[in-house]
């Protein structure tokens, strides 16, 4: 029921609510009209009900117009109908009134002013404007009503129209002003002021809620974007790991197989030895790839989370012996590799360590595949200032071109991804990577990685 109501347009909501209020108001008025609760002047209750229904139906669509219309027209009709002025003018639609001895018969006749003040303020009309019209309307009613009564009493036969009760009611203004209840006037003005302020506060709260909903929607959108960015970053990291592992091992296998093929006829024993080496290297590559896939499977529940029993790891953990075996693979294909590694006998678990291993692995793969080198040197200095990696080769391709990293980034041929991957790995942990001419005659890849935290 509530959801169906909220789906209705605002205009339909207002009209239906006004119809319900009008039905309740006039039903109650007809029921009490013949009882001891009958108001002293029922005609003004009809006027009050009409203005209340119109106000509820229209004020949210036309807040300023309804504020002015109700504030100006309601007091006038109230005074005209309630004092007999309407009957004197020939408007007998409301019946013959009974003149009251007070400006307002009860506080319930303030309802149209209270409603229009509240709804106009909650619809965006400035508080000062709402207070000016609604409080001014009541003040005009309280001041002008005795004048209307004096006019009516001065031109009517009291005995015929109103009975003996008002036969001796004075018709001069000073005496009639004594019938005004000042405390009721002050209370009514305070009540109107409170309703206007409540309406303004309701608008402020709606705007705050709307702003919070907008911010929440924006946060949800940003969270989705961030999740997608994290997923992309994770896929990129996985792609790099698989590239490093597969490229390094398969390149060594291919080169060794090509070398064995060239001498197979003259030296069959070399072919047999190469096959055994290829089998071992292939198994090692498969093991590394399976380890990476296993980590992907165990870390798949969510980005940055691990499944129960996964050990909390998100990538295969190498050690210095794995780095040494990288050099051995190059020696097996004819590249004499010298390695100077840190004297640490532990697993390389930090992001900086893993980045260093992958940079060395990719640089040695490039030496093996592209440099046509016969010798290479790997130096890994570890200290309080960070990790310094230097990979030199004596490749016959000559020194690298100027801005080789930028050239590789802009290349559309797909070549140079290894250089870009090394630089991105170094940058990801806050380090730097440079490629320049090396002292051995080939290239030098040098990376600095910040101290481990």
C-alpha positions, 0 to 999 in steps of 0.5 A: 500500500505504501509503495503504491502510494509513493509511485503516484505522481505528487499531484495525484497524491495531493488531490487524493489526500485533499479528498480524504481530508475534505471527506473527513472534515465535512462528515465530522461537521455534519455529525456534530452539527446536531449534537452538544458539540455543535460549533457556535457558528457552523458556517465558518467551519464550512469555509475553513473546510473548503480552504483546507481542501484547496490548500492541500490539493494545490499548495505544493504545485503553486506554493507562492500563489496559494500562500498569497491567495489563502492569506488574503482571501481566507480572512476576508471570507471568514469575516464576511461569512462569520459576521453576517456581512455575506448575508447583508450582501445577498450571499446566502449560500452559507446560511444565516450566521450567528455573530460571535463575540470573539474574533475566532471561535476556536483554534481549529479555524487557524488550520488553513493558515497553519497548513499553507504556512507549513507546506509553502515553507516546505516547498521552498518559499522563504521563511520570512515570506511565509511568516509575513503573509500568514502572521500578517493574515491573522493580524489583519483578521484580528484587527479587521473583524471588529470593524466588519462586525460594527458595519454589520450591526450598524445596518442590520435588525439585530432582533430579527437576524441574530436574536436577543443575545446580540441586541445589546452588543455595541457597534462602536469599534473601541467597545468591540475591540474589548471582545478580542482575546489577546492571549488567543491572538498571541498563541495563534501567532506563535502557532503559525510561526512554529508551523512555518519553521517546521516546514522550513526544517522539513525542507532542509531535512529532505534536502539533506536526505537527498544529498546523502542519497546522492552521495551514497549513489556516487559512493556505490558508483565509485566503489564499483569503479574501484572494484573494476580497477582493482580487478583490472590491476589484478588481471594485469599482475596475473598476466605479468606473472604468467608472462615472466614464468612461461616466457623465461622457461619456454625461451630457454627450452626453445633455444636449447632445443634449437642448439641441440638440433644443430648438432644432433647428427654429429653429437647425438649425446648432446641431443640426449642431454638437451632432451633431459634438460628440456624435460626438467625445465618443462616440468619446472615451468609447469610447476611454476604455472600450476602454482600460479593457477593454484593461487588464482583459484584459492584467491578467487572469492574476492579481490584482495581476499583469500579463501579458507586454507589458502595460507593468505598468499596471493602469489607463488613465493620464490627464494634466492635459489630460484634466482640462482636457477635463472642463471643456470638456465642461461648457462645451459643455453650458452650464456655465461651468467655471473650473479652477485646476490644478497646473503639472505637465506630466506623466502622473498615475501615482501612486494619489493623482493617479488618485484626484484625477482621478476625484474631479474627474470624478465631482464635475463629472458631478454638477454637470452632471447633478444641480446645474442649475448654470451655473457651477463652479470646480475648484481643485487645490492640490498641495504637500508637505502633500498634494493639496487638491481643491475643486469648487464650483458655483452650483446652484439646488438649495440647500446639501446636507443635514446628513450628506449622505454618511451619508444617501447611504450608507444610501439604498436607492434607488441614488442617491448612489453618486457621493458614496459612490464619491468618499469611498471613493476618498479613503479608499482612499489615506488621504485624506478627503472632505467635502460642504458648502455652497459660496460660489457658492450650491451645493455644495462637494466638498472632498477632501484626499489625502496626499502622494505617496510 
